[in-house]
Amino acid sequence: MKNDNINKSAVNELVINWHITEACNYNCTYCFAKWGKPNELHRSLESIEKLLDELAVHFIKGNASLKERLGYENVRLNIAGGEPMMLGSTFSIVLMLAKQKGFKTSIITNGSYLLNDKFDIPDNTLDMVGVSFDSQSYDVRCEIGRVDRKRNSLSSESLKIALEKLSNTQQGIKTKINTVVNKLNWQEDFFNLISEIKPYKWKVLHVMPYGKDELIISNEQFNSFVEKHNGRDLPIYAESNSAMTESYLMIDPKGRFYQNSSGGPGYKYSGSINEVGAVKALKQISFNEAVFIARYLPIEPVVFINEGAML
């Protein structure tokens, strides 16, 4: 989708989100990363390298039309799940290969594998870490499902320890906190925690209609959460449901581009990137470039005037 009015200066980095696995040690009730346990591409190192090569040739080395329109300088491969660190050495290999091929790297994690020496990320292979953290209350985290089978959960103090540990092994790493705003936490005040952590970005997302319907909140409730924290010198970035539609470049565990549909529930998928190539696969999904850029702008006071509308 071409948009000649796009402000190229808004984006210096293109982010490709690879949901590498569905496996996770948590069971968050609103998690959308469910594909029915497919034959995940990461099981073959040859397939991993082929996928990374396809992406690098098109988005980094090639004259991609997307690069011309958006004006980005770097491409970051963001590894998500599930919980990517459950893949162990395979995850380490993905990071090292991605760096070798010219990608910036990042991960979205629940943080549990950053504690107690469960997993050591190879030194200086990670440029950014995003930790999903939804509540400072253990009981709320349990109700959301942010606990493992032994009811262990990442606390505020554990989050600080995990980030400090990473800063010692990943030089210059940036930190992002993701918070899904829902029925259980929309009145919670995160000011002290976020102020102490000082992340590069705090992304607050309006819970989407997956899983338990009772966790869904209105636009007004989401806006109330945003307004509570806005103007308090926090690096807050807010995303409504509409801002999450057709605004991400996403790859599923099978190695296909996919996109959440603007016309209803479910996803639209491309063919396998390894089989049809990145150029053809990208053309098979919808991608809204203007909304993509809007996600990287710090918020102004947010006002929802109706469903899906944001000023």
Secondary structure, DSSP 8 states (H G I E B T S, - for coil): ---TT--GGG-SEEEEEEE-----S---TT-----SS---GGG-HHHHHHHHHHHIIIIIIS--HHHHHH--SEEEEEEESS-GGGGTHHHHHHHHHHHHTT-EEEEEE-SGGGSTTS----TT--SEEEEE---S-HHHHHHHT-S-TT-----HHHHHHHHHHHHHHSTT-EEEEEEEE-TTTTT---HHHHHHH--SEEEEEE--SSS-GGG---HHHHHHHHHHHTTSS--EEEE-TGGGSS--EEE-TTSEEEEE-TTSSSEEEEEEHHHH-HHHHHHTS---HHHHHHTTS------EEETTEE-
